[in-house]
Amino acid sequence: MARPNRINIEKEFYHILTKGNHRQEVFLTDTYRKRFLECLEKYAAIFNYKLHCYYLMSNHIYAGTFR
């Protein structure tokens, strides 16, 4: 079942976490990591988010952002 939509409040800190299924790797190569960071930068600009931190691990990703 999908999670219900969350309230999107300006000037709030958001902690973002995503994981691979069954602890599978999310990024198989450094090329995938680079492409992910390019997309992260692009969409942060489009949606007016300020990315303050991120951490890419082999099977999960953390990010912290303000809107």
C-alpha positions in Angstrom: 0.0 0.0 0.0 1.3 3.4 -0.9 2.1 5.9 1.8 -0.3 8.9 2.0 1.0 12.3 0.6 2.8 14.4 3.2 2.2 18.0 3.8 4.9 20.1 2.1 5.8 23.1 4.3 8.2 25.8 3.3 11.3 26.4 5.5 11.1 22.9 6.9 14.0 20.4 7.0 13.3 17.2 5.2 15.2 14.0 5.8 15.1 11.8 2.7 16.0 8.1 2.7 15.8 5.5 0.0 17.0 1.9 0.2 17.5 -1.0 -2.2 15.1 -3.9 -2.0 16.4 -6.8 0.2 19.7 -4.8 0.8 20.5 -4.9 -2.9 23.0 -2.3 -4.1 21.5 0.9 -5.4 24.5 2.0 -7.4 26.4 -0.6 -9.4 29.1 1.8 -10.6 30.5 5.3 -10.0 28.8 6.4 -13.3 25.4 5.7 -11.7 26.4 7.7 -8.6 27.4 10.6 -10.7 24.2 10.5 -12.8 22.1 10.4 -9.5 23.9 13.5 -8.2 23.3 15.3 -11.5 19.6 14.5 -11.2 19.5 15.5 -7.6 21.0 18.9 -8.4 18.7 19.4 -11.4 15.5 18.7 -9.5 16.5 20.5 -6.4 16.8 23.6 -8.6 13.5 23.0 -10.4 11.5 22.5 -7.1 13.4 25.2 -5.2 15.0 22.9 -2.6 18.4 23.7 -1.0 20.3 20.5 -0.5 22.4 20.6 2.7 23.8 17.2 2.9 23.7 13.8 1.2 25.4 10.4 1.8 25.5 7.8 -0.9 26.1 4.3 0.3 26.1 1.1 -1.7 22.5 0.1 -0.7 20.9 3.3 0.5 20.9 7.1 0.2 20.4 9.8 2.8 19.7 13.4 2.0 18.8 16.5 4.0 17.1 19.5 2.4 15.2 22.7 3.2 12.4 24.1 1.0 
